[in-house]
Amino acid sequence: MKQDVLIRAEQLYRYYGENCAVKGVSFDVRRGEVLGFLGPNGAGKSTTMQMLTGNLAPSSGQVWINGLDLLDRPKQAKRGLGYLPEAPPLYRELTVKEYLAFCARLNYIPRNQQTKAIASAVERCGLKEVTKRLIGNLSKGYQQRVGIAQAIIHSPSVIILDEPTVGLDPIQIREIRELIRELAQEHSVILSTHILPEVQTICDRVQIINQGELVLTDTIAGLSQRMESTSVLVRFDNPPATEVLMSLRGVENVASQGDGRIRLRYRPEQDPVDELVRRAVNENWRLRELTPERRTLEEIFVSITQTEDQQEAAA
Ligand SMILES: Nc1ncnc2c1ncn2[C@@H]1O[C@H](COP(=O)(O)OP(=O)(O)OP(=O)(O)O)[C@@H](O)[C@H]1O
């Protein structure tokens, strides 16, 4: 396995009784990468995260962490991993410091290095002011920071965060995202989420899972490209016939919007705007408006994760 692949999942399957929740999921996470694992509720994100962290046995398939087979050598393999589950395992009756000391022991950090490891996690997660407070009395945002601190206390090469901002208020969300970005400078991160902007703002690469299957893997730059315009809204005082617009190179669909505007959809590699403007001038269509439309990430997500019937029902 190449040195810079920190996690490799190969053909992971997981059944719950008859229900196949994860179907043949394979991917790599490389050093320095922030991978967004995106999918609607029930898509199989948590099940996959639990298999990657050794908390749930796959029905079949394999996971390697830093080249170590997770099923064959679970103890050694897990040392390279930090995990923040959807419901972090916090002890509300302990102080932050007591809890992190407990986590340091759980992660087999040698006794003479524990104080340093705790101080570093406290510093990096912005917990300095609250080390003596009971976890149960902290705000949800601070509790999430404590959850992240326990995930990084043993300096793992990969951190897996399952829905880290769910239930937080907008300011806390912004702070936790900022913290994740900082952590990403030293660790590879897998971020499982159903929140699209989270992926856009934090990740380098995204994978979309739907009904247990990976349906898209792309870089954030590639995703931005998919969002580029493939339609344009136009309005003419002297509109040509629909057939004329249909005959423009690249145009696939012409739809009147009822307010005098017309939407032209075209193939991504064949932008018809230059020809349209030229002909509008030459043939006196009296062009009054021309607005390129961008697909939102949300639309791409819906088009990938819903069937045509579902999209029509939602429209
Ligand atoms: N312990 C379980 N027993 C039976 N079915 C389960 C169990 N855990 C999950 N499932 C089912 O497996 C499928 C995938 O669930 P999973 O929790 O992995 O999805 P998810 O993408 O993490 O969704 P969410 O964001 O809602 O947590 C769902 O159909 C769910 O009902």
The ligand as an SDF file (V2000), in Angstrom:
LIG
                    3D

 31 33  0  0  0  0  0  0  0  0999 V2000
  -28.2930   -0.8810   14.9300 N   0  0  0  0  0  0  0  0  0  0  0  0
  -29.0800   -0.9100   13.8510 C   0  0  0  0  0  0  0  0  0  0  0  0
  -29.9820   -1.8810   13.6690 N   0  0  0  0  0  0  0  0  0  0  0  0
  -30.7610   -1.9410   12.5690 C   0  0  0  0  0  0  0  0  0  0  0  0
  -30.7010   -1.0470   11.5550 N   0  0  0  0  0  0  0  0  0  0  0  0
  -29.8020   -0.0490   11.6660 C   0  0  0  0  0  0  0  0  0  0  0  0
  -28.9670    0.0920   12.8110 C   0  0  0  0  0  0  0  0  0  0  0  0
  -28.1830    1.1890   12.6560 N   0  0  0  0  0  0  0  0  0  0  0  0
  -28.5390    1.7330   11.4640 C   0  0  0  0  0  0  0  0  0  0  0  0
  -29.5160    0.9980   10.8770 N   0  0  0  0  0  0  0  0  0  0  0  0
  -30.1170    1.2590    9.5480 C   0  0  0  0  0  0  0  0  0  0  0  0
  -29.0790    1.3050    8.5950 O   0  0  0  0  0  0  0  0  0  0  0  0
  -29.2830    2.3660    7.6620 C   0  0  0  0  0  0  0  0  0  0  0  0
  -28.1080    3.3300    7.6870 C   0  0  0  0  0  0  0  0  0  0  0  0
  -28.0780    3.9900    8.9510 O   0  0  0  0  0  0  0  0  0  0  0  0
  -26.9060    4.9820    9.3880 P   0  0  0  0  0  0  0  0  0  0  0  0
  -27.1600    5.3740   10.8040 O   0  0  0  0  0  0  0  0  0  0  0  0
  -25.5860    4.3690    9.0640 O   0  0  0  0  0  0  0  0  0  0  0  0
  -27.1650    6.1920    8.4080 O   0  0  0  0  0  0  0  0  0  0  0  0
  -26.6310    7.6880    8.4940 P   0  0  0  0  0  0  0  0  0  0  0  0
  -26.2770    8.0770    7.1010 O   0  0  0  0  0  0  0  0  0  0  0  0
  -25.5600    7.7940    9.5130 O   0  0  0  0  0  0  0  0  0  0  0  0
  -27.9270    8.4730    8.9440 O   0  0  0  0  0  0  0  0  0  0  0  0
  -28.1140    9.5830   10.1070 P   0  0  0  0  0  0  0  0  0  0  0  0
  -27.5000   10.8160    9.5860 O   0  0  0  0  0  0  0  0  0  0  0  0
  -29.5990    9.6480   10.2230 O   0  0  0  0  0  0  0  0  0  0  0  0
  -27.4260    9.0160   11.3200 O   0  0  0  0  0  0  0  0  0  0  0  0
  -30.6090    3.0080    8.0400 C   0  0  0  0  0  0  0  0  0  0  0  0
  -31.6110    2.4010    7.2480 O   0  0  0  0  0  0  0  0  0  0  0  0
  -30.7900    2.6220    9.4970 C   0  0  0  0  0  0  0  0  0  0  0  0
  -32.1490    2.5340    9.8270 O   0  0  0  0  0  0  0  0  0  0  0  0
  1  2  1  0
  2  3  1  0
  2  7  2  0
  3  4  2  0
  4  5  1  0
  5  6  2  0
  6  7  1  0
  6 10  1  0
  7  8  1  0
  8  9  2  0
  9 10  1  0
 10 11  1  0
 11 12  1  0
 11 30  1  0
 12 13  1  0
 13 14  1  0
 13 28  1  0
 14 15  1  0
 15 16  1  0
 16 17  2  0
 16 18  1  0
 16 19  1  0
 19 20  1  0
 20 21  2  0
 20 22  1  0
 20 23  1  0
 23 24  1  0
 24 25  2  0
 24 26  1  0
 24 27  1  0
 28 29  1  0
 28 30  1  0
 30 31  1  0
M  END
$$$$
